[in-house]
Amino acid sequence: MLWGIIMSIHETILTAAIADITTKDIRGRAYGIFTLYMEYQC
């Protein structure tokens, strides 16, 4: 259970960071790459 809580906090912070460091025109692509990485890193 603790693992799930930590991962949800981690993903929320990284998603917010992506929104801060990317421009609006590439933000969707950045979210897609991030999601792809998070899904297949294991």
VENLINRA-V230924 format. One record per pair of residues at least 24 apart in sequence whose C-alpha atoms are under 10 Angstrom apart, sorted by the first residue. I is the first residue (numbers start at 1). J is the second residue. D is the distance in whole Angstrom. If there is no record, write none. Layout:
i = [I/I]
j = [J/J]
d = [D/D]
This chain:
i = [11/11]
j = [35/38]
d = [9/9]
